[in-house]
Amino acid sequence: MTLRDALPVRTDAMLDDLRTLVETESPSRDPEALATSARAVAALVESRLGGRATVIANEGGSHVHWSGGGDPKVLLLGHHDTVFPLGTLARRPFAVRDGRATGPGVFDMLGGLVQGVHGLAALDDLSGVELLVTADEEVGSRSSRALLEERALACGAVLVLEGAADGGGLKTARKGCGTFTVTITGRAAHAGLEPETGVNALVEAAHQVLAIAAFGRPEAGTTVVPSVAAAGTASNVVPAQATVAVDVRVETAEEKERVEAAFAGLTPYLEGALVEVRGAVDRPPMPESAATGLFALARTLLPGVEGRAVGGGSDGNFTAALGVPTLDGLGAVGGGAHADHEYLLVDAMAERADLVTGLVRAIRNG
């Protein structure tokens, strides 16, 4: 069994729906904008699939859940929040030219949502299918994690509509990821008159950054990257406060435990300084074993499609950690996630929607 030929009219319809979602800006941590976006997602789902899409209000944004009824068998999972602030659309409006769709969020991951909905719309029977579109994936999924884990366990199989890997590959493994924040407290003093009476939080932070960077183990797939730092109030004041944010990626549960223990063991270098650490590797690694069966199904539908292990995390990390079969990267083929050159390849849209159709049918019949 392979995918049927894509029809141009389906691509046109998908592009119309993609324009609607892109032009409804949805930055993370903006509840009002996310509520408006959730209503747009719900309207799109209802217009293409029928039934009723439930908008679940939350302090961090509104999630959207839809069910085709019957015994749940497969969950399509995505998010409608994006990393781009309000006003980005005015600078970078939705456009289609030279085979590419561009605009904030087209690849990560509004294009995947549209393709998933159209893939479901091609089914004669939607029983056993659920769709969950969350509002906080880009900022840690704190308000949606319990719900997405609940629905994943109920359905027993998860298809994640995140953008494809390079070259259109499916994502069969992901690193676990998390952010740590290290806060250093020192003591202020006049930098010219009596610097020796102060405790320089910036100097302490420099020591901590070097120690933290050494936690990485590239040979084990572990990256530990100090990424954002802030300190001080004025050039003539010994800084009393400093913060350092650190991005962490790991491939195994053992490395997760090692890195978290290393952060917990940080101690001050300077007498009188205090060091406080918050954070964790809160998205567990997604092992290749979680995707094995579903990826094999995908290759019967789209022969030659590659499976890729990637460094970025998604909500598929959570569902895979529960032991639920999970296949990721089923969304848009393109690139430039989180960047101004973000794009989606128009010619791949129908084929990827058809892949969703075929996978859902095979899972339900299995």
C-alpha positions, 0 to 999 in steps of 0.5 A, a space after each residue: 500500500 502506498 499513498 495516492 496521488 495528491 490533488 492540487 485542490 487539496 493543497 489550495 484548501 490547505 494553504 487557505 487554512 494555513 493563511 487563516 492560522 498564521 494571520 491569527 498570531 499566537 505567541 506563547 505566554 499571551 493568553 488573550 492572543 492564544 484564546 483567539 488562536 484557539 477559537 480559530 483552530 477550533 473553527 477550522 477543525 469543526 469546518 473540516 471534520 464536523 462535530 464539536 471542538 472543545 476549547 479548554 481555557 487555561 491561565 497560560 493559554 487555551 487548548 483545543 480537543 476534538 474527538 471522533 467518538 468511539 473507542 479511542 485508538 490514536 491521538 494526533 498531537 500538536 500545538 498552536 503557540 509560536 515563538 514570535 511576538 505580536 507584530 511579527 506578521 506585519 513585518 513578515 506576512 504570510 506569502 506563497 511564492 516559488 513553491 514555499 509558504 512563509 510567515 510566522 509559525 508556518 513550519 513550527 507548527 501551524 502547517 502540520 496542524 493543517 495537514 493533520 486536519 486535512 489528513 483526517 478529513 479524507 477518512 470516511 470514518 473518524 471514530 477512534 481518533 482524537 486531536 489535541 492542540 495545546 497552547 504552551 508547547 514552546 514554553 514547557 507544556 506545564 499547563 497541558 502535560 497532564 491532559 496530553 498524557 491522559 489522552 495519550 494513555 487512553 488512545 494508545 498511539 500518538 502521531 505528533 504533527 511537529 515539522 519534519 526532520 531535514 529532508 522530510 525525515 520522520 523523527 524517531 528519537 529525541 533528546 530529553 531537554 530542560 532549562 536550568 536557572 542559576 541565581 548568584 547573590 553577592 553583596 553590593 559595594 562602591 566599585 571605586 571606593 571600597 570594592 573589597 567590601 563587596 562580593 562580586 556576583 558577576 565574577 562568581 557567575 563567571 566561575 559557575 559558567 565554566 563549571 557548568 559548561 564542563 558538565 557536557 559530554 558530547 560523546 554521550 550526546 549530552 550538551 550543556 550550554 550556558 545561553 543567557 546571562 545578566 548581572 549588575 546595575 551600574 558600572 560603578 557598583 560591585 554587582 550583587 546579583 547575577 543569573 545564568 540560564 542553561 540549555 541542557 539536552 540528553 539522550 539517556 535517563 542516566 545522563 539526565 540524572 547525572 546532569 541534574 545531580 551536577 547542578 544540585 552540587 554547585 557550590 560558590 567559589 567566592 566567600 560570601 556568595 550564594 548560589 541557587 539552582 532551579 530547573 530540571 531536564 523536564 522533557 525526558 528522552 524519546 527513545 527510538 523504541 517508542 517509534 519502531 512499530 509506527 515508523 515501520 507502518 509509515 515506511 509501507 505508506 511512504 517507502 524510503 522515508 528516513 527516520 532521524 534522531 534529533 536534538 530538539 524536544 516536543 510533547 512526543 517526549 512525554 508520551 513516549 516516556 509513558 510507553 505509548 508508541 509515538 511517531 514524531 515529525 509528521 508535519 510540514 516539510 521545510 525548515 527555519 524553525 524559530 527563525 525569520 527564514 522559516 518556510 514550508 514546502 508546498 509540494 509536500 503538503 498533500 503527501 504528508 496529509 495522505 501519510 496521516 490518513 494512511 497511518 490513522 487507518 492502519 492503526 485503527 485496523 491493526 
